[in-house]
Amino acid sequence: MMHHHILENELVHLERVISSVSQKPFSPTYWRERVENLKSSPQAPMYQHRIARLSRLIAELNE
């Protein structure tokens, strides 16, 4: 179970990194797996909008 502050820290980190990431050093698959992991948290519904935005940004990396 992911605690609220850990989930928040992970979201902040991913939002900062994914918005400016290129294909390297990590592939979109790496980022997608990290975001998918957040979806299993009991707090995920509170962060649904932010998680969905990260998923869209990762999808754009594949284009």
DSSP file (Angstrom, degrees, kcal/mol; ACC not computed):
  #  RESIDUE AA STRUCTURE BP1 BP2  ACC     N-H-->O    O-->H-N    N-H-->O    O-->H-N    TCO  KAPPA ALPHA  PHI   PSI    X-CA   Y-CA   Z-CA
    1    1 A M              0   0    0      0, 0.0     2,-0.5     0, 0.0    40,-0.1   0.000 360.0 360.0 360.0 132.1    0.0    0.0    0.0
    2    2 A M        -     0   0    0     36,-0.1    41,-0.3    38,-0.1     2,-0.1  -0.792 360.0-130.2 -94.0 124.9    1.4    3.4   -1.0
    3    3 A H     >  -     0   0    0     -2,-0.5     4,-2.6     1,-0.1     3,-0.3  -0.349  24.0-109.0 -71.8 155.2    1.0    6.1    1.6
    4    4 A H  H  > S+     0   0    0      1,-0.2     4,-2.6     2,-0.2     5,-0.2   0.891 117.0  47.6 -52.4 -49.0   -0.4    9.5    0.6
    5    5 A H  H  > S+     0   0    0      1,-0.2     4,-2.2     2,-0.2    -1,-0.2   0.834 111.7  50.9 -68.6 -30.6    2.8   11.4    0.9
    6    6 A I  H  > S+     0   0    0     -3,-0.3     4,-2.5     2,-0.2    -1,-0.2   0.924 111.5  47.7 -69.3 -43.8    4.7    8.8   -1.1
    7    7 A L  H  X S+     0   0    0     -4,-2.6     4,-2.6     2,-0.2    -2,-0.2   0.928 112.4  49.6 -61.5 -45.4    2.1    8.9   -3.9
    8    8 A E  H  X S+     0   0    0     -4,-2.6     4,-2.5    -5,-0.2    -2,-0.2   0.924 111.5  48.6 -60.2 -45.4    2.2   12.7   -3.9
    9    9 A N  H  X S+     0   0    0     -4,-2.2     4,-2.4     1,-0.2    -1,-0.2   0.901 111.7  49.5 -62.2 -40.9    6.0   12.7   -4.1
   10   10 A E  H  X S+     0   0    0     -4,-2.5     4,-2.9     2,-0.2     5,-0.2   0.918 111.3  49.3 -64.9 -43.2    5.9   10.2   -7.0
   11   11 A L  H  X S+     0   0    0     -4,-2.6     4,-2.9     2,-0.2     5,-0.2   0.933 111.1  49.1 -61.3 -46.5    3.3   12.2   -8.9
   12   12 A V  H  X S+     0   0    0     -4,-2.5     4,-2.1     2,-0.2    -1,-0.2   0.927 113.5  47.2 -59.8 -45.3    5.3   15.4   -8.5
   13   13 A H  H  X S+     0   0    0     -4,-2.4     4,-2.8    -5,-0.2     5,-0.3   0.950 114.5  45.4 -61.1 -50.1    8.5   13.7   -9.7
   14   14 A L  H  X S+     0   0    0     -4,-2.9     4,-2.8     1,-0.2     5,-0.4   0.893 111.2  53.1 -64.1 -39.7    6.8   12.0  -12.7
   15   15 A E  H  X S+     0   0    0     -4,-2.9     4,-1.2    -5,-0.2    -1,-0.2   0.910 113.8  43.4 -61.2 -41.5    5.0   15.2  -13.7
   16   16 A R  H  < S+     0   0    0     -4,-2.1     4,-0.4    -5,-0.2    -2,-0.2   0.934 120.8  38.9 -69.4 -46.4    8.3   17.1  -13.7
   17   17 A V  H >< S+     0   0    0     -4,-2.8     3,-1.2    -5,-0.2     4,-0.4   0.933 115.2  48.8 -74.0 -47.0   10.4   14.5  -15.5
   18   18 A I  H >< S+     0   0    0     -4,-2.8     3,-0.8     1,-0.3    -1,-0.2   0.843 103.5  61.2 -66.8 -32.9    7.8   13.2  -18.0
   19   19 A S  T 3< S+     0   0    0     -4,-1.2    -1,-0.3    -5,-0.4    -2,-0.2   0.717 119.0  28.1 -67.2 -17.5    6.9   16.7  -19.2
   20   20 A S  T <  S+     0   0    0     -3,-1.2    -1,-0.2    -4,-0.4    -2,-0.2   0.249  96.0 116.3-125.0  12.8   10.5   17.3  -20.3
   21   21 A V    <   -     0   0    0     -3,-0.8     2,-0.2    -4,-0.4    -3,-0.0  -0.516  42.2-163.1 -86.5 149.5   11.7   13.8  -21.1
   22   22 A S        -     0   0    0      2,-0.7     4,-0.2    -2,-0.2    -2,-0.1  -0.371  52.2 -75.2-106.0-164.4   12.9   12.6  -24.5
   23   23 A Q  S    S+     0   0    0     -2,-0.2    -2,-0.1     2,-0.1    38,-0.0   0.695  97.8 110.2 -67.8 -18.0   13.2    8.9  -25.4
   24   24 A K  S    S+     0   0    0      1,-0.2    -2,-0.7     3,-0.1     3,-0.0  -0.864  71.8   5.0-119.7 151.4   16.4    8.7  -23.4
   25   25 A P  S    S+     0   0    0      0, 0.0     2,-0.4     0, 0.0    -1,-0.2  -0.998 131.9  29.4 -84.7 -10.1   17.6    7.5  -20.9
   26   26 A F  S    S-     0   0    0     -4,-0.2    -4,-0.0     2,-0.0     5,-0.0  -0.876  79.2-124.3-114.5 143.9   14.4    5.6  -20.2
   27   27 A S    >>  -     0   0    0     -2,-0.4     4,-1.4     1,-0.1     3,-0.8  -0.350  30.6-106.5 -77.0 161.2   11.9    4.4  -22.8
   28   28 A P  H 3> S+     0   0    0      0, 0.0     4,-2.9     0, 0.0     5,-0.2   0.811 120.2  64.5 -55.6 -29.5    8.2    5.3  -22.6
   29   29 A T  H 3> S+     0   0    0      2,-0.2     4,-2.3     1,-0.2     5,-0.2   0.903  99.1  52.1 -61.3 -41.0    7.6    1.8  -21.4
   30   30 A Y  H <> S+     0   0    0     -3,-0.8     4,-1.7     2,-0.2    -1,-0.2   0.947 113.1  43.2 -59.1 -49.7    9.6    2.5  -18.3
   31   31 A W  H  X S+     0   0    0     -4,-1.4     4,-2.2     1,-0.2    -2,-0.2   0.891 111.4  54.9 -65.8 -39.4    7.5    5.6  -17.5
   32   32 A R  H  X S+     0   0    0     -4,-2.9     4,-2.9     1,-0.2    -1,-0.2   0.911 107.0  50.7 -60.2 -42.9    4.2    3.9  -18.4
   33   33 A E  H  X S+     0   0    0     -4,-2.3     4,-1.9     1,-0.2    -1,-0.2   0.882 109.0  51.3 -63.5 -38.3    5.0    1.1  -15.9
   34   34 A R  H  X S+     0   0    0     -4,-1.7     4,-1.0     2,-0.2    -1,-0.2   0.911 113.2  44.6 -65.8 -41.0    5.7    3.7  -13.2
   35   35 A V  H >X S+     0   0    0     -4,-2.2     4,-1.1     1,-0.2     3,-0.6   0.911 110.5  54.2 -69.5 -42.0    2.4    5.5  -13.8
   36   36 A E  H 3< S+     0   0    0     -4,-2.9     4,-0.5     1,-0.2     3,-0.5   0.871 102.9  58.5 -59.4 -36.2    0.5    2.2  -14.0
   37   37 A N  H >< S+     0   0    0     -4,-1.9     3,-1.0     1,-0.2    -1,-0.2   0.853 100.5  56.6 -61.2 -35.1    1.9    1.3  -10.6
   38   38 A L  H X< S+     0   0    0     -4,-1.0     3,-1.8    -3,-0.6    -1,-0.2   0.831  94.5  67.3 -65.8 -31.6    0.3    4.4   -9.2
   39   39 A K  T 3< S+     0   0    0     -4,-1.1    -1,-0.2    -3,-0.5    -2,-0.2   0.709  92.9  60.1 -63.8 -20.0   -3.2    3.3  -10.4
   40   40 A S  T <  S+     0   0    0     -3,-1.0    -1,-0.3    -4,-0.5    -2,-0.2   0.525  81.0 107.6 -87.0  -4.7   -3.1    0.4   -7.9
   41   41 A S  S X  S-     0   0    0     -3,-1.8     3,-1.7    -4,-0.2   -38,-0.1  -0.478  75.7-129.8 -72.8 141.7   -2.8    2.8   -4.9
   42   42 A P  T 3  S+     0   0    0      0, 0.0     4,-0.1     0, 0.0    -1,-0.1   0.775 110.9  54.6 -60.8 -24.6   -6.0    3.1   -2.7
   43   43 A Q  T >> S+     0   0    0    -41,-0.3     3,-1.5     1,-0.2     4,-0.7   0.516  78.0 102.2 -84.7  -4.4   -5.5    6.9   -3.0
   44   44 A A  G X4  +     0   0    0     -3,-1.7     3,-1.4     1,-0.3     4,-0.2   0.824  69.7  63.0 -52.5 -39.9   -5.5    6.8   -6.8
   45   45 A P  G >4 S+     0   0    0      0, 0.0     3,-1.0     0, 0.0    -1,-0.3   0.856  99.9  54.9 -57.3 -32.2   -9.1    8.0   -7.2
   46   46 A M  G <4 S+     0   0    0     -3,-1.5    -2,-0.2     1,-0.2     3,-0.2   0.762 116.6  37.8 -68.6 -23.0   -8.1   11.4   -5.6
   47   47 A Y  G <X S+     0   0    0     -3,-1.4     4,-2.6    -4,-0.7     5,-0.3   0.129  78.6 120.5-113.7  18.0   -5.3   11.7   -8.2
   48   48 A Q  H <> S+     0   0    0     -3,-1.0     4,-2.5     1,-0.2     5,-0.2   0.872  74.9  51.0 -53.8 -44.2   -7.2   10.3  -11.2
   49   49 A H  H  > S+     0   0    0     -4,-0.2     4,-2.1     1,-0.2    -1,-0.2   0.921 112.7  45.2 -62.9 -44.8   -6.8   13.5  -13.2
   50   50 A R  H  > S+     0   0    0      2,-0.2     4,-2.1     1,-0.2    -2,-0.2   0.893 113.5  49.5 -68.5 -39.8   -3.1   13.8  -12.7
   51   51 A I  H  X S+     0   0    0     -4,-2.6     4,-2.2     2,-0.2    -1,-0.2   0.906 110.8  50.4 -65.1 -41.6   -2.5   10.1  -13.4
   52   52 A A  H  X S+     0   0    0     -4,-2.5     4,-2.1    -5,-0.3    -2,-0.2   0.893 108.9  52.2 -63.6 -39.4   -4.5   10.4  -16.6
   53   53 A R  H  X S+     0   0    0     -4,-2.1     4,-2.4     2,-0.2    -2,-0.2   0.918 109.0  49.7 -63.3 -43.2   -2.5   13.4  -17.7
   54   54 A L  H  X S+     0   0    0     -4,-2.1     4,-2.3     1,-0.2    -1,-0.2   0.901 108.6  53.2 -61.7 -40.6    0.7   11.5  -17.1
   55   55 A S  H  X S+     0   0    0     -4,-2.2     4,-2.1     1,-0.2    -1,-0.2   0.900 109.4  48.9 -61.1 -40.8   -0.6    8.6  -19.2
   56   56 A R  H  X S+     0   0    0     -4,-2.1     4,-1.9     2,-0.2    -2,-0.2   0.912 109.7  51.4 -65.5 -42.4   -1.4   11.0  -22.1
   57   57 A L  H  X S+     0   0    0     -4,-2.4     4,-1.0     1,-0.2    -2,-0.2   0.899 110.5  48.9 -62.1 -39.8    2.1   12.6  -21.9
   58   58 A I  H >X S+     0   0    0     -4,-2.3     4,-0.8     1,-0.2     3,-0.6   0.906 107.6  54.4 -66.1 -40.9    3.6    9.1  -22.1
   59   59 A A  H >< S+     0   0    0     -4,-2.1     3,-0.8     1,-0.2     4,-0.4   0.873 104.4  56.1 -59.9 -36.3    1.4    8.2  -25.1
   60   60 A E  H >< S+     0   0    0     -4,-1.9     3,-1.1     1,-0.2    -1,-0.2   0.792  96.3  64.5 -66.7 -27.8    2.7   11.3  -26.8
   61   61 A L  H << S+     0   0    0     -4,-1.0    -1,-0.2    -3,-0.6    -2,-0.2   0.808  98.7  55.2 -64.0 -28.0    6.3   10.1  -26.4
   62   62 A N  T <<        0   0    0     -3,-0.8    -1,-0.2    -4,-0.8    -2,-0.2   0.606 360.0 360.0 -80.2 -11.6    5.4    7.2  -28.6
   63   63 A E    <         0   0    0     -3,-1.1    -1,-0.2    -4,-0.4    -2,-0.2   0.480 360.0 360.0 -82.5 360.0    4.3    9.4  -31.5
